[in-house]
Amino acid sequence: MHRAAIGLLILGLGIAGAQPPGGAAQDRIVREVRHELVMLPYYGVFDNLAYTVNGTSVTLLGQVTRPTLKSDAESAVKRIEGVSNVVNEIQVLPLSPMDDRIRMAEYRAIYSQPGLDRYALQAVPPIHIVVENGHVTLVGAVASQADKDMAGVRANGVAGVFSVNNQLKVEGK
């Protein structure tokens, strides 16, 4: 029976989620997939990338704002030694001036808040803001439950947002 290693790319904070034992080769693939995705040049705060590794097969998941990021992620993972198959299930978010406005307003509301502003200093900020048709999903990892709650409150305060789904993880939980 094959065991799947699950990795969630959470803004450069590492791989979160269950990672069943899968051997040294699979562990190396998990680390390299994470590294390749974090290093993508256009990966940013408005994108969410996740993946699963099952033996030598990698499934890419998440949402991105640029179609090129979807294809770049697939190309980068295909080049990893030992990866035999890549299934690209990354969703490209629809173009929408309203969603673009909400993205910027959410970014300002969250990352300008004292206490949350420290997260903006990282190369890839750990709170990802995914906006689709006026609905906001927060993904990533924060240091405390208070930071998670504050990000949710700030996100809910942005005008024009239909709903906010706070999926932020608290490190260590």
C-alpha positions in Angstrom: 0.0 0.0 0.0 1.4 3.4 -1.0 1.3 6.2 1.6 0.8 9.7 0.4 2.8 12.6 1.9 0.8 15.7 2.0 2.4 19.1 1.9 0.8 22.4 2.2 2.9 25.3 1.0 2.3 28.0 3.6 4.1 31.1 2.7 7.6 29.9 3.2 6.9 28.6 6.7 7.4 25.0 5.8 5.3 22.0 5.1 2.3 21.6 7.3 0.0 18.7 7.6 0.4 15.0 8.0 3.4 13.4 6.4 3.3 9.6 6.8 6.5 7.7 6.5 7.3 7.2 2.9 11.0 6.6 2.7 14.0 8.8 2.2 13.3 9.2 -1.6 9.7 10.5 -1.0 10.9 12.8 1.8 13.5 14.3 -0.5 10.8 14.8 -3.2 8.5 16.5 -0.6 11.4 18.9 0.4 12.3 19.7 -3.2 8.7 20.3 -4.4 8.3 22.8 -1.5 11.6 24.5 -2.4 10.8 24.7 -6.1 7.3 26.2 -5.5 8.6 28.8 -3.0 11.2 29.9 -5.5 8.8 30.6 -8.3 9.3 34.2 -9.3 5.7 35.2 -9.6 4.4 33.3 -6.5 2.9 35.9 -4.1 0.5 36.7 -1.4 -2.5 36.4 -3.6 -1.7 32.8 -4.6 -2.1 29.6 -2.7 -0.1 26.5 -3.7 -0.4 23.1 -2.1 0.6 19.6 -3.2 0.5 16.0 -2.3 3.3 13.4 -3.0 2.4 9.8 -3.5 5.6 7.8 -4.1 7.0 9.5 -7.2 3.8 11.2 -8.3 3.1 14.8 -7.3 -0.4 16.5 -7.4 -0.4 20.3 -7.5 -3.3 22.0 -5.9 -4.4 25.6 -5.0 -5.3 28.8 -6.7 -3.3 31.3 -8.6 -3.9 34.7 -10.2 -1.7 34.2 -13.2 -2.0 31.3 -15.7 1.8 31.4 -16.2 2.3 30.5 -12.5 0.3 27.3 -12.9 2.4 26.2 -15.9 5.7 27.4 -14.2 4.8 25.3 -11.1 4.2 22.2 -13.2 7.4 22.7 -15.1 9.5 23.2 -12.0 8.2 20.1 -10.3 8.6 18.0 -13.4 12.4 18.8 -13.4 12.8 17.3 -9.9 14.9 14.1 -10.0 12.7 11.1 -9.1 9.3 12.7 -10.0 7.7 10.4 -12.6 4.3 12.1 -12.9 2.8 15.6 -12.2 -1.0 16.1 -12.0 -1.7 19.9 -12.2 -5.0 20.7 -10.5 -4.1 24.3 -9.7 -7.1 26.6 -10.4 -6.5 29.9 -12.2 -8.7 32.5 -10.6 -10.9 34.5 -13.0 -9.9 38.0 -14.0 -11.9 40.6 -12.2 -11.3 44.3 -11.4 -13.6 43.9 -8.4 -11.5 41.0 -7.0 -8.3 42.9 -7.7 -9.6 45.9 -5.7 -10.6 43.5 -2.8 -7.1 41.9 -2.9 -5.4 45.2 -2.4 -7.9 46.3 0.3 -7.4 43.0 2.1 -3.7 43.3 1.9 -3.7 46.8 3.4 -6.3 45.8 6.1 -4.3 42.8 7.2 -0.7 43.7 6.8 -1.0 47.3 8.1 -2.5 46.1 11.4 0.0 46.4 14.3 0.9 42.9 15.3 0.2 41.5 11.9 2.6 44.0 10.1 5.6 41.8 11.1 4.4 39.1 8.7 4.7 41.5 5.7 8.5 41.6 6.2 9.0 38.0 5.1 10.1 37.3 1.5 6.7 35.5 0.9 4.3 36.8 3.5 2.7 33.9 5.4 -0.9 35.0 5.2 -2.2 34.3 1.7 -5.3 36.2 0.5 -7.3 34.2 -2.1 -10.2 36.2 -3.7 -12.7 34.6 -6.0 -15.8 36.5 -7.1 -15.9 38.6 -3.9 -15.3 35.7 -1.6 -12.1 35.7 0.5 -10.1 32.8 1.8 -7.2 33.3 4.1 -4.6 30.5 4.1 -1.2 30.1 5.5 0.2 30.0 9.0 0.5 32.5 11.9 2.2 32.4 15.3 -0.9 32.6 17.5 -4.6 32.2 17.7 -4.8 35.9 18.4 -3.1 36.7 15.1 -5.5 34.3 13.3 -8.5 36.0 14.9 -7.2 39.5 14.1 -6.6 38.6 10.5 -10.1 37.3 10.2 -11.6 40.4 11.8 -9.6 42.7 9.5 -10.5 40.7 6.4 -14.2 40.8 7.4 -14.0 44.6 7.6 -13.2 45.2 3.9 -16.1 46.7 1.9 -17.4 44.7 -1.0 -16.5 41.3 0.5 -19.3 38.7 0.4 -17.7 36.2 2.8 -14.4 35.4 4.5 -13.2 31.8 5.1 -10.4 31.9 7.7 -8.3 28.8 7.1 -5.1 30.1 8.7 -3.2 27.5 10.8 -1.6 28.3 14.1 2.0 27.1 14.2 2.5 24.3 16.6 -1.2 23.2 16.7 
